[in-house]
Amino acid sequence: MKTIRLFLWNARIKIQRNMAYRADFLVGLFVSLMEASIAPIFQFLLFTNTKGYPGWTLDEILLFQGLVILFMGIRGLLFGTIGIRVALMVWRGEFDRLLSLPYKPIKSIMTAGFDFSRIGVLIVGLYLSIYSIFKLHLSVGIIQVLLVLLGFACGMILYLGFMIFYCGLMVTVTKNNRIEEIINALFGFVSYPAEIFTKTLRTILSTFLPFLVIVYFPSQVLLSRVALQVVPGMCVCVLFFLLSIVFWEYKMRRYTSAGG
């Protein structure tokens, strides 16, 4: 509960700061809406001008893309500023201040990632997902909703694991934004259905690198298809997160000062 209260306090502060400059916020919201709209437009053009994706109709791909954008919106809203915040704190020599706070440094970092500017991406993803569900006449009950949230939760846990590893490396190497770029590139795998990958790569992406758990699994649930092959990947997400915590504690025990 303390962690949740800390997150809500940080989120409230950032919302108040955004509201202080409403013109900047509105421009940023418009830009994020346009940015989030590019992906579904691209998928539409790609699908209508090629043979499309095996086993997928256009409306199903729009549902899949809506879930991708929805996940990205939630992830950006909750944890969007973690990477840049830690990088700047270490670069400026301000990371040591976290050690004097009544919360563990990792809690302070993870609960300060709220990025209100990503609300536009969230809105686009939510609208496109709901629109596609009605267009496909899907029957969505509480079980389906819970399973979709389970897939998203695994994605958030996996992302936090990557970011904790990233933060642990940043307190050592001081400044290397390429690491976060690699993480974002890896999460680009969630934007494509499993059917476009080879059997070997599909196995890897559902187990050792379980990116298919995040969006592909929820989409299959909503479309009443079986996607049990991603179940081991859910366990990997949790295990990866726990390993990242161990790595972080190891780095903190060896930590001397910012950049040391």
Helices and strands as residue ranges (DSSP letters): H 2-20, H 22-49, H 58-79, H 82-92, G 95-100, H 105-110, G 116-118, H 119-135, H 142-173, H 178-186, G 187-191, G 194-196, H 199-206, G 211-213, H 216-222, G 228-230, H 231-254
